[in-house]
Amino acid sequence: MQPPRLKAGGRAFAHIAQYHPELTALRRDLHAHPELGFEEVYTSTRVKEALRLCGVDEIHDGIGRTGVVAVVRGRGQSSGAMVGLRADMDALPIAEDNEFSWKSCKPGLMHGCGHDGHTAMLVGAARYLAETRNFDGTAVLVFQPAEEGYGGARVMMEDGLFERFPVQSIYAMHNWPALRPGMVGINNGPMMAAADRITIEVTGRGGHGAHAYQTVDVVLVAAHIITAAQSIVSRNVRPIESAVLSLCAVQAGDLGAFSVLPGVARIVGTVRTFDPVVQEMVEKRLKEMCNAVALGFGATATVHYEHIYPATINSEAEALFAGDVAESLVGADHVVRDLEPSMGAEDFSFMLQTKPGAYLRIGQGSGASGSALHNSRYDFNDDILPLGSALHASLIEQAMPLASL
């Protein structure tokens, strides 16, 4: 057996490193069989098989449709404490461009965000916790479906997740190519932005391109809306705050009808913010601006504004604790305590709205391909599997320590 390339302190890492090959095999099998949100039938089956072999105390499936929850009880139960760990399981609708033997076997689908690795890391933690039970309380391991745009965390919660498993706190982590392997990043506030979806429908009057004066040109109106919208952040959001407004696609008319002006144009995009006050202001200004611009041209504009995911905001005490746990494994010089927030979004945010907890980044480097997340050449770095598992397990052990330890 090859020793792990990464080194870390603590008995959890040393113990888990012994089954690094099995974790790698599981991770690569999941990578080869990607499934979209709420379709994780193969994935959840493999997770349940692995958990049975791990010897966890309880396995609950069908929570949030394809979600799985495992329960591991510690050697002691006097504390009455219950702490949760969460990993996401779903893949992306991307055609994989890699050539290794474990590449996706499903055309148009791939694990382009590392959820295969997240799942394997939590299975590794489950095995270690079930074998050692060096904690006083109950560990709840949440294998969540449908993180990528479907709100699987919210669906699990609506299905009674926290009523059935009333954890006092919950933690999750995500691989991060921008951090070197062996590094851990966190901060005690916002980690990921809120994600909102915008759909703007502009209605005018279509007609012949040669007689444009007889029309209300929605292409012209859409162009003005797109330009004007870029002033909302730059002229309404304070420079020390953060917001992004991106209009990403426009649909109007038929490319084969070069002389026909359409009667309807649609614009879609996204807004990203951290502060609910800023989020509310951007929504209000966008609706006002779209209506005013359209009215100026004799058209109408309807803005459908959807709040998809809230901001992922760590609770301070749990973030400080998680940073301390990471330091105990990799040392203070390998923990970034003030990691810059990302304008990406994450549905673990729903759990953090209900329970105290923290979301961590585990460095994995960019790999040989240099690919970032959501890229057709991305692959999870298997070298970090034991460290991720040990970090999960150490959160449990240090949150609910045995009195004799």
VOGU-3710 file (C-alpha; in Angstrom, 3 decimals, decimal comma):
1> mqpprlkagg> 0,000/0,000/0,000  1,356/3,407/-0,976  1,489/5,897/1,939  -0,630/9,018/1,473  1,176/11,895/-0,200  -0,283/14,407/2,225  0,672/14,378/5,887  -1,440/15,494/8,821  -1,419/15,092/12,552  -3,807/13,228/14,814
11> rafahiaqyh> -4,910/9,643/15,175  -7,883/10,108/12,828  -5,653/10,843/9,834  -3,265/7,989/10,627  -6,172/5,567/10,993  -8,019/6,678/7,855  -4,853/6,663/5,743  -4,890/2,880/6,048  -7,948/2,653/3,810  -7,011/5,355/1,342
21> peltalrrdl> -7,082/2,818/-1,551  -10,669/1,807/-0,765  -11,767/5,450/-0,610  -10,056/6,129/-3,923  -11,802/3,154/-5,534  -15,182/4,344/-4,238  -14,583/7,903/-5,392  -13,598/6,803/-8,884  -16,571/4,467/-9,157  -18,889/7,357/-8,270
31> hahpelgfee> -17,082/9,546/-10,796  -17,681/6,951/-13,518  -21,412/6,841/-12,729  -22,560/10,478/-12,365  -26,206/11,300/-11,663  -28,081/14,588/-11,652  -30,053/15,979/-8,736  -32,775/13,693/-7,342  -31,608/10,955/-9,745  -28,810/9,657/-7,493
41> vytstrvkea> -30,110/6,075/-7,362  -26,807/4,335/-8,099  -24,902/6,790/-5,898  -27,167/6,405/-2,875  -27,119/2,619/-3,291  -23,312/2,607/-3,287  -23,299/4,893/-0,255  -25,670/2,593/1,653  -23,569/-0,448/0,768  -20,441/1,308/1,984
51> lrlcgvdeih> -22,122/2,456/5,199  -23,269/-1,084/5,990  -19,695/-2,299/5,595  -18,545/0,567/7,808  -20,753/-0,649/10,634  -22,737/2,514/11,303  -25,642/2,152/13,727  -28,480/3,353/11,492  -29,023/4,043/7,798  -32,041/6,056/6,660
61> dgigrtgvva> -32,802/6,518/2,973  -35,418/8,327/0,928  -35,005/11,580/2,872  -35,277/14,329/0,306  -36,099/11,646/-2,290  -32,597/10,220/-2,838  -30,865/11,440/0,320  -29,221/9,126/2,850  -28,539/9,724/6,544  -26,275/7,567/8,698
71> vvrgrgqssg> -26,130/7,621/12,497  -23,060/6,672/14,552  -23,264/6,673/18,328  -20,194/7,443/20,357  -18,694/5,366/23,135  -20,479/7,637/25,566  -23,908/9,259/25,444  -23,887/11,316/28,627  -23,577/14,632/26,790  -26,766/14,099/24,788
81> amvglradmd> -25,060/16,039/22,008  -25,717/15,506/18,314  -23,544/16,979/15,548  -24,079/16,733/11,793  -21,757/16,425/8,809  -22,990/16,910/5,254  -21,713/15,877/1,804  -23,380/16,498/-1,556  -23,718/13,675/-4,090  -24,977/15,009/-7,450
91> alpiaednef> -23,183/15,613/-10,742  -23,483/18,159/-13,559  -24,878/18,152/-17,131  -21,405/18,505/-18,683  -19,751/16,269/-21,278  -16,460/15,072/-19,783  -13,258/15,640/-21,796  -10,951/13,513/-19,638  -9,450/10,221/-20,814  -8,601/8,347/-17,601
101> swksckpglm> -10,160/4,963/-16,932  -12,709/6,295/-14,430  -14,135/8,989/-16,714  -17,910/9,285/-16,917  -19,690/6,431/-18,648  -22,751/8,623/-19,179  -22,717/10,964/-22,196  -23,357/14,556/-21,207  -22,950/13,969/-17,455  -19,905/14,264/-15,205
111> hgcghdghta> -18,747/14,986/-11,688  -17,368/18,406/-12,514  -17,515/19,829/-8,983  -16,035/17,051/-6,845  -19,186/15,809/-5,151  -17,897/12,292/-5,776  -14,928/13,172/-3,573  -17,097/14,823/-0,935  -19,220/11,677/-0,702  -16,163/9,417/-0,425
121> mlvgaaryla> -14,642/11,617/2,296  -17,779/11,389/4,410  -17,889/7,612/3,938  -14,287/7,531/5,174  -15,285/9,515/8,237  -18,213/7,146/8,827  -15,906/4,138/8,784  -13,441/5,699/11,196  -16,143/6,919/13,600  -17,869/3,529/13,611
131> etrnfdgtav> -14,588/1,700/14,225  -13,255/3,967/16,993  -16,260/5,776/18,571  -13,967/8,154/20,424  -16,669/10,693/21,196  -19,567/11,281/23,563  -22,774/11,852/21,662  -24,254/11,078/18,253  -22,835/11,794/14,804  -25,330/12,368/11,986
141> lvfqpaeegy> -23,871/11,975/8,499  -26,004/13,569/5,776  -25,504/12,473/2,169  -27,459/15,122/0,310  -28,840/15,016/-3,238  -29,398/17,825/-5,715  -27,059/20,588/-4,581  -26,554/21,826/-8,144  -29,542/24,104/-8,585  -32,322/21,951/-7,157
151> ggarvmmedg> -32,077/22,843/-3,471  -31,643/19,316/-2,157  -30,732/20,640/1,282  -34,039/22,471/1,511  -35,933/19,399/0,299  -34,292/17,192/2,942  -35,239/19,733/5,581  -38,829/19,861/4,311  -38,793/16,067/4,578  -38,088/16,331/8,310
161> lferfpvqsi> -34,284/16,082/8,398  -33,754/18,166/11,507  -36,907/16,981/13,253  -35,722/13,380/12,935  -32,076/14,231/13,633  -32,031/17,366/15,837  -28,351/18,239/15,566  -26,999/21,132/17,590  -24,627/22,111/14,767  -23,675/20,963/11,279
171> yamhnwpalr> -20,555/21,195/9,091  -19,762/20,747/5,413  -16,716/21,162/3,207  -15,986/21,657/-0,460  -12,817/21,038/-2,405  -11,161/24,215/-3,663  -8,696/24,147/-6,605  -7,412/27,614/-5,695  -5,948/26,246/-2,437  -2,925/23,950/-2,401
181> pgmvginngp> -3,481/20,349/-1,255  -3,154/20,171/2,499  -4,611/23,641/3,038  -7,959/24,417/4,678  -9,817/27,708/4,273  -12,626/29,261/6,299  -13,906/32,536/7,671  -16,400/33,400/10,379  -18,920/35,093/8,110  -20,059/34,852/4,484
191> mmaaadriti> -18,510/32,002/2,493  -20,797/31,916/-0,565  -23,225/34,406/-2,073  -26,969/34,249/-2,435  -28,010/33,206/-5,947  -31,074/34,728/-7,618  -32,428/34,012/-11,095  -33,744/36,839/-13,275  -36,102/36,510/-16,233  -37,049/39,740/-18,024
201> evtgrgghga> -39,753/39,623/-20,680  -40,004/42,646/-22,965  -43,201/42,987/-24,972  -43,613/45,378/-27,881  -45,024/45,224/-31,381  -43,371/43,184/-34,076  -43,248/43,960/-37,743  -41,172/44,295/-40,891  -37,579/45,417/-40,452  -37,996/47,729/-43,434
211> hayqtvdvvl> -40,828/49,546/-41,647  -39,415/49,747/-38,138  -41,335/52,970/-37,476  -44,505/50,876/-37,370  -43,144/48,648/-34,572  -42,130/48,834/-30,942  -38,691/47,270/-31,276  -38,089/44,856/-28,388  -34,522/44,126/-29,526  -33,692/47,810/-29,091
221> vaahiitaaq> -35,449/47,901/-25,717  -33,632/44,775/-24,534  -30,302/46,286/-25,535  -31,004/49,422/-23,486  -32,105/47,344/-20,506  -28,918/45,274/-20,658  -26,779/48,411/-20,754  -28,724/50,259/-18,063  -28,724/47,261/-15,710  -24,953/47,469/-15,391
231> sivsrnvrpi> -25,357/50,765/-13,525  -27,365/49,187/-10,713  -24,366/47,735/-8,879  -21,891/50,483/-9,768  -24,234/53,318/-8,787  -26,356/51,798/-6,023  -24,155/49,384/-4,062  -21,527/50,796/-1,729  -17,991/49,916/-2,874  -17,265/48,170/0,445
241> esavlslcav> -20,235/45,849/-0,153  -20,500/43,166/-2,820  -22,974/42,402/-5,571  -22,910/40,989/-9,078  -25,648/41,415/-11,675  -25,078/39,436/-14,861  -27,492/39,229/-17,767  -26,318/36,082/-19,459  -28,610/35,256/-22,375  -31,034/36,990/-24,742
251> qagdlgafsv> -33,672/35,386/-26,931  -35,578/37,397/-29,538  -36,747/36,641/-33,029  -35,487/34,058/-35,502  -31,958/34,059/-36,896  -33,389/32,918/-40,225  -35,767/35,871/-40,427  -33,330/38,718/-40,957  -36,016/41,290/-41,811  -38,571/40,450/-39,107
261> lpgvarivgt> -38,681/42,430/-35,876  -40,074/40,224/-33,065  -42,753/41,225/-30,626  -41,178/39,617/-27,544  -37,647/39,436/-26,154  -36,475/37,506/-23,113  -33,381/38,140/-21,029  -32,124/35,794/-18,326  -29,402/36,273/-15,765  -28,372/36,105/-12,148
271> vrtfdpvvqe> -27,795/38,332/-9,123  -25,278/37,435/-6,411  -25,176/39,188/-3,025  -24,200/38,539/0,594  -26,377/41,077/2,425  -30,196/40,684/2,300  -30,530/44,495/2,317  -28,371/44,759/-0,804  -30,249/41,849/-2,369  -33,601/43,563/-1,797
281> mvekrlkemc> -32,308/46,868/-3,165  -30,927/45,288/-6,357  -34,237/43,522/-6,987  -36,185/46,747/-6,465  -33,918/48,841/-8,681  -33,889/46,231/-11,447  -37,675/46,128/-11,604  -37,926/49,923/-11,549  -35,270/50,326/-14,234  -36,727/47,692/-16,568
291> navalgfgat> -40,207/49,184/-16,326  -38,935/52,732/-16,889  -36,709/51,869/-19,857  -39,429/49,835/-21,553  -42,016/52,569/-20,953  -39,715/55,121/-22,564  -39,859/53,149/-25,809  -43,568/52,350/-25,630  -42,954/48,730/-24,586  -43,592/46,832/-21,362
301> atvhyehiyp> -41,166/44,773/-19,278  -42,008/42,109/-16,719  -39,301/41,005/-14,294  -39,590/37,566/-12,714  -37,110/37,534/-9,821  -36,494/34,166/-8,091  -34,552/33,711/-4,866  -32,794/30,393/-5,506  -30,205/29,998/-2,703  -29,548/32,297/0,265
311> atinseaeal> -26,028/33,335/1,188  -23,883/30,723/2,948  -22,895/32,414/6,202  -20,877/30,625/8,865  -21,816/31,152/12,486  -18,878/32,689/14,300  -18,390/30,198/17,132  -18,603/27,172/14,840  -16,267/28,731/12,270  -13,671/29,457/14,949
321> fagdvaeslv> -14,045/25,909/16,257  -13,708/24,391/12,781  -10,576/26,454/12,198  -9,112/25,153/15,454  -9,910/21,567/14,414  -8,224/22,108/11,058  -5,156/23,546/12,789  -4,921/20,456/14,980  -4,579/18,383/11,811  -2,459/20,465/9,438
331> gadhvvrdle> -0,977/23,247/11,562  -1,767/26,955/11,740  0,349/27,765/8,676  -1,915/25,553/6,540  -5,213/27,091/7,658  -6,516/30,292/6,068  -8,850/31,840/8,634  -9,917/34,808/6,491  -10,634/33,069/3,203  -12,137/35,388/0,629
341> psmgaedfsf> -15,837/34,649/0,069  -16,929/33,338/-3,317  -19,734/34,815/-5,417  -20,770/31,250/-6,237  -23,680/29,736/-4,321  -24,282/26,650/-2,198  -27,491/25,152/-0,825  -25,851/24,226/2,480  -26,950/27,812/3,144  -30,460/26,523/3,897
351> mlqtkpgayl> -29,086/24,341/6,689  -27,060/27,244/8,106  -30,222/29,359/8,237  -31,671/26,784/10,646  -28,646/25,410/12,493  -25,326/26,877/13,663  -22,456/25,519/11,657  -19,623/26,149/9,246  -18,669/25,539/5,633  -14,997/24,862/4,951
361> rigqgsgasg> -12,794/24,758/1,861  -10,291/21,915/1,550  -7,473/22,631/-0,855  -7,020/20,229/-3,725  -4,931/22,246/-6,191  -5,806/22,592/-9,851  -4,256/19,272/-10,911  -2,431/18,427/-14,089  -5,204/19,798/-16,294  -5,318/23,128/-14,481
371> salhnsrydf> -9,098/22,876/-14,512  -11,390/24,738/-12,166  -14,751/23,603/-10,842  -17,564/23,059/-13,374  -15,027/22,420/-16,115  -15,138/19,510/-18,574  -11,568/18,491/-17,641  -11,991/18,725/-13,874  -11,219/15,767/-11,609  -11,141/15,424/-7,840
381> nddilplgsa> -7,681/15,031/-6,268  -7,709/11,640/-4,535  -4,635/12,559/-2,477  -6,818/14,677/-0,176  -9,362/11,954/0,635  -7,798/10,883/3,971  -7,389/14,502/5,068  -10,996/15,353/4,255  -12,240/12,272/6,080  -10,038/13,064/9,067
391> lhaslieqam> -11,266/16,642/9,165  -14,877/15,457/9,185  -14,159/12,895/11,911  -12,140/15,338/14,014  -15,010/17,811/13,989  -17,124/15,109/15,616  -14,467/14,010/18,120  -13,584/17,525/19,232  -17,166/18,792/19,312  -18,228/15,869/21,526
401> plasl> -15,096/14,731/23,404  -15,012/11,762/25,710  -14,427/12,857/29,282  -11,507/10,482/29,688  -9,654/11,808/26,627
//
